[in-house]
Amino acid sequence: MSGSRITALGHHQPARVLTNTELEGMVDTSDAWIRQRTGIAARRIAGAQESVTDLASKAAAKALAASGREPAEIGLVTVATCTAVDRCPSIAAQVAARLGIPAAVCYDLNNGCAGFCTALACADHSVRAGAARHALAIGAEKMSDVTDLTDRSTCVLLGDGAGAAVISATGQDGAGIGPVVWGSDPTRGHAVRLVDAWQPRFAQEGQAVYRWATGELPAAAREACDRAGIKPADLAGVVTHQANLRIVESLVRQLGLCEDAAIARDVVDSGNTSAASVPLALSKLVEGGELPTGAPVLLFAFGGGLSWAGQVVTCP
């Protein structure tokens, strides 16, 4: 068995920016109310003709180009999403077709907001086991398709986007992607959900999710560091699911990070993009030079299910 590491990242967001001020004309809300409760200032919204496949393909194409790998070298493509309309062929298969990837195993994965970290772990395991030398793990969501504009507590949260990572084999066991910490509490799965299967709408019990995320999940995040053999104070950065700025800041505050650690706060400009939020935010931090190559970064995602997944990775 070999190790694996993330060798390249890419992200894509729709061009349209939906601000809080615009939302004031659509629902009974205000910019001050939204910022105080969520920290969100704006979100990106895909057009009617932009699909989850479109978002995923553009992010994946950027990651593949940055990796320097040929499409034929990719042996696995997995897309984490809970907003796919197409069931067969999978979004992953459609992405492979668009990128000219000829013979990879392709599948979609639905683990809600924890989807990308779950997909990353699955790709890591496949590469370690020798099933593929290079893989694409993608998180892509069109949350605007499931936004309930009659629910002012949730409609202000959601945005669209995608992020992708190329994972490649290394000659060293354990190099680059640390052991995953993952799990779920299905007895509380109703707290974050999509209701009405044929016309799905996002719904959640906000206070219950906040208490769960800030009260129970810091221990799981610390466990991911322990399994990777690193102390939280030695992390160069943390990228959590961008659910809500209050949740993000409460969770990372409990980890005991060093003062100059980079903290992803992409939720302010992108909203909650579910499974896309971690790779989207990570790609932006790397692109902006806020995380140096080789630096240890904690990825930690949580949400619908209720589920969670996280691991420490080496920054590409």
Salt bridges, closest charged atoms under 4 A:
ASP31 OD1 - ARG35 NE 2.88
ASP54 OD1 - ARG98 NH1 2.59
GLU73 OE1 - ARG69 NH1 3.10
GLU73 OE1 - HIS134 NE2 3.94
ASP124 OD1 - ARG128 NE 2.86
ASP145 OD1 - LYS142 NZ 3.71
ASP173 OD1 - ARG128 NH1 3.11
ASP185 OD2 - ARG188 NE 2.65
GLU205 OE2 - HIS190 NE2 3.68
GLU216 OE1 - ARG188 NH2 3.00
GLU223 OE2 - ARG227 NH2 2.57
GLU249 OE2 - ARG265 NE 3.08
ASP266 OD1 - LYS284 NZ 2.78
GLU287 OE1 - HIS11 NE2 3.92
